[in-house]
Structure formats: C-alpha cells, structure tokens
Amino acid sequence: QRAGGDCGLAALGTLLELSYEDVYIAAAAVDKKTRGRNGICFPALISIGKKLGVSFLLKRHHEDEDEGLLAVTWQQPHEHPFGAHLVALSYGVIADPADGVILPVDEYLTKYRAAAGSCLELR
C-alpha cells in the first residue's frame, strides 16, 4: 500500500499476485479522477477486476473458503485514516497490504479491533 486510501488497489494486487503498478494502470482506466488512491467502492473494484480478467461476486458476509477482498471496519476511535479498510482474504487468512500482516481472520479482527464487512468473492 502506497497511500492512506489505496488499500483496495494494494489488496487487489496481493490477491491476484500482480504488481501494484499493473493494478494502478487498470484503476486509472476506471477511476480517472483519483485512480483508486483516495478510497474506492466495490463497483469500481469489480470494474478494475474485469480489466484484469477476473470477476467478483459481492457478498454481505465472508465464509472461510472465500478468496477475495474483505472490507473491515474499525472500532472507534482508531488510528487508521479511514473508517473502513480492504484486505486480501484467502481461505480464512487475511493479508493486509498496509503493513504486510498475514493472520487468520479471527486473530486479525481481534488484533486490530475490527469487524468483518462485505466481501468481493473472486470467481
């Protein structure tokens, strides 16, 4: 992750095993104004995924076998600059592009005082 608001791009790169630059180029074609560096919504991530050759299904809750992007929200107050954050999720394990932490979902949520939100499941 290179900026406070580009966790979606970094998590997508982590999930797809692509460089940040590859994801950024696809994001620039979808989000011409901020290019995903100031937060990003799920519909834009779905469009970026299409440009990269993958599709996603938006789910309200994740399951242990899911692979995708998971939204987490922080208990307030929290030092994170945004109220929500995107991480890569793979079979019950989170890889956080902000700090490189790799932990099982439950351990991550406890460590960061976070709650799991919606998931973009990789199809």
N, C-alpha and C positions, 0 to 999 in steps of 0.2 A: 504494500500500500504506500502511495507516494504523497497523498494529501489527506486532509481530515475527512473529506467527503467522497473519496473514490473507492470505498470498501467494496462496492458492487463490482467494479471492474477488476479489482485485485482478486476477489473471491472467485469470480468467473474464470480468470486466468488460472488460478490454483486448481479449480475443479476440472477444467478442460486440459490442464497441463500445457498451457500456452503462455507465451511471454506477455508481460504487461503491455508492451508495445502493440502486439497483434490485437489484443482486445481493445486497446485505446483507438486504433485505426477503425475498427468496426463501430465503436461507440461514437466516433466523430461523424460517421455517416448517418447515424440515427439521431443523436443529440447534438446538433450543430452548434448550439449556444455554449453549453458548459462541458460537453464531451464526457459526461459522467463523472466529473471531478467535484461536483458540489451536491452529492446525493443523487440517487436515481430511483425511479419507480419500477415496479415489476413489469409493466407493459414495455418499457424501454429495454429492460434486460432480455425480455422474450424476443424482441426485435433484433437486438445485438446477437443473441444466440442463433437466430435464423441466419444472420450474415456469416456466422462462424460454422454453420452446418449442423446445428443441434436444435432440438425443440424441448420445450419445458411445459409442464402442467402445473398450474398454480393450485396449491393445496392449503387449506387453513391450518393443518397440523402436520407435523412430520411423523414418520414412522421409522423404526430402527433400520430397516433395509433401504431407506431412501438414499439416493445420491442427488445432490442439488445444492441450491443456495438457500440458507436458512436465515430468516430475519430474527434478530434477538433485540429485546428492549431492556433497558437498564432500570433498576430500581433507583428512584431519585432520592437524594442528589447523587450524581455520578460525574466523574471527571471527563467522560467521553464527550466530545463536542456536539454530537447529535444524539437524539433520543432513541434512535434505532441503529442497528449495525448489521451488515451482511457477512456471513461466514460460509465457507465451503463445508458441506456435510457429505460424509460418505460412510454408509453402514454403521451409524451410531457414533461416529467420530467427527469432531469439528476441527478444521484447520482455519485458524484466524489469520487473515493476511495482514492485520495491523501489527501484530507482534510475533507471528510465527508459532504461536502456541498450538499444539495438537493434543487434544484431550477428548475422552468420551463426553458425550453431550451432557450428562448429569453433572460430571465434575466441572465442566466448563461453566455451566449455568450457576453452580454454587460458587465457584472461584470468583466470577465476575458479577455476582449478584444480578443475574439476568433472567429473563423469561423467554422461552422459545415462542416465536410467532409463526407466520405463514412460511411456506416452503415452496420454492420453484423446483419441482422434481424433474430431473433430467430424464428425457425419454429416448 
